[in-house]
Amino acid sequence: MGIGFGSRGLHSAAGATVLALAVAGPALPVFAPAVPVGGPPNPCYWQTVHWVELSKTERSLLGQLGWNARNWESYDRKDDPPSESKPWADLTDRQRRINEALGISEKSWDNPPECEQT
């Protein structure tokens, strides 16, 4: 159900308006990555970015969802963290907050965009 991070993986285009989101809860950074107002300008960003291209904050947040360099770069869905196959309603509050900090909404989680593999 998830956006399919591991099929690759927030991106702001030059000049895009951004909003820094604060995330509450244990072990989460005080500020999440800057998220363009209205969501990422490229809905397929997460499926195209490599682990090493992610910011330290993004890697930290994704790590809390079960992602790491190995499974992020894998095209095999069986390597995805268990939460990736759950509908938004079945995610924990913490998982929802982390996804929201990454610019992923309930709508985009439950209805991920069709993206070409690169």
N, C-alpha and C positions, 0 to 999 in steps of 0.2 A: 504494500500500500504506500510505502514511503516514497520520497522523491527520488530514491535510487542514487544516493550519494556515491556508492561504490562503483556504480557503472561510470564513474568519475564524479568528480566532485564539486561566495557572495561577491559579487563583483560589482564595482560601481564604475559606470562609464564616465569619461571626462565630463565635468560640468554637471553631473547628476546631483540632485539634492539628496543629502544623506541625513539620517537620524541615528544618533547613538542610543542604543537601548540599554537600560540598566536591568540586570537580572538578579533577582533575589534568590536566596537559598544557599545551603552549604556547598562549599567547594566550587562554586561558580565564580568567575571573575566579576569584579564590580561593574565593569563595562564590557559589553559584548561588542563584536565588530560593528563598524558603521554600516548601516543597512539603508539603501535608498528608500525614500518614502514611496510606498506602494509596492515594495518588494524589489528583488533583484531585476535590473533592466534586461538581463538575459536569463530567462527561466531555465535554460539548459546549462547554466554556468557550472553547477555542481557536478554534472556529468562530463565536463570537459577539463576541469582543472586537475592538475597532479598534486599529490600530497605535499611535495616540496614547495609548491607555489602558494600554498595556504599560509596565512599568517599564524603566528604562534598562538594567538587567541583562538582562531578557528580550529587549529589542530587540538587545542586543549578541550574545547567544547565538543568537537567530534569524538575525541577520545573518551569522553564521558558517556557518549552514546554507543561505545564499543568499536569505534573505527580506529585503525592504525595504518601505517604505511603499506603493510602487506595486503590487508583486505580492501583498502581504498583503491589500490591499483589493480585489483583482481576483477576480471570480467565475469567471474563465476559467481552467480547470485548466492550459491550455498555458503560463500565466505562472508556474506553480509551479516551484521549483528542481528539478533532475533527481533529487535524492535522494528526493523525495516519492513517486515511483512505484516505488521499489525496496523489496523485502522487507527486513525487519530484518537478516537474515543477509548481505545484500549491502551494508549500510552499512559505512563505515569505523569503526574503533574510536572515532575522534574524534567522528564523527557520532552514534554510539550514546551516548557519554558526554554530549554536549550534550543529546540528547533525554532521557536519564535525568535530567539536571539540571533539565529543564523538566517533569519528572513524567510523561514518556512512557515506557512500558515496551514490551518486545518484544510482549507480548500486545495492548496497546492500539494499537501501530503496525500490526501485521499484521491486526488485526481492529478497525478504527476504529468508533466508535459511529455510528449513523444519527442525524443531527442535521438539524433544520429550518434552512433558510437564513433569516437575519433581515436 
